[in-house]
């Protein structure tokens, strides 16, 4: 992972072997409540320990550098064979340097997760073998890592996107695996990784770096320059949007970031606020009422 020098020094001190991800899992079973499923809360603990105890990269992290991830699972249907349908929400956060604040990197809602979970089932990680629980969790953890690494260096998340892409390829060759197909909706796991690995969307990923590392991280050091870098990230997003057809990545970003984008310019000069406003309303017409605060 590319980190500023001060963080690289810290990483050479104690706690070199901290895991990369610090996950919190919430499991809602109210829609499938039954005495047959009194063991389901074990799934929450199982997934939380699975994510937190696995090593996902070859890099070293200090405890306070671990990527915070919220995993919210809502079970929406079940049958007598312990087959479940679930809604999965993944949210990851990144610290803003020189502050005590963190910023959301990714909020994604996956409503097409199906898996079998009988009592006492375990989860085994294997990137080359499909598993209806592990493969979904693994896929999103690699995406989380890719977003985080991209925010620290240009296209730094590429190795993790390759790992996620491999999971998609394995899943697509597995009969009955739900949520991985390239047929129909493109707003699924396949659509997500297809866009993230498409060179036409590399500008989106570079904008993530420019916005976070050169914008937010520099805000308390040189606010004017940080805002200019954020404007440049918006311009890069607009250029990428004009050259591409799918908006899934953009919608995910603006869902997570629209209030933060506005807040970054609330105290700016009017000309700069209007420059940000004009770019934002071109990019994201679903949150215009939020951006109008800049006028």
Secondary structure, DSSP 8 states (H G I E B T S, - for coil): ----HHHHHHHTSS-TBB-SEEEEEEEE-GGG--GGGTTTHHHHHHHHHHHHHS--SSS-B-GGGSEEEEEEEEEEEE-TTSEEEEEEEEEEEEE-TTSS-EEEEEEEEEEEEEEE--TT------TTS--TTHHHHHHHHHHHHHHHHHTTSTTTTHHHHHHHHHHHHHHHTSTT--S--SSS-SSSHHHHHHHHH-GGGHHHHHHHHHHHTTTGGGTTT-HHHHHHHHHHHHHHHHHHHHH-S--HHHHHHHHHHHHHHHHTTTTS-HHHHHHHHHHHHHH-GGGHHHHGGG-
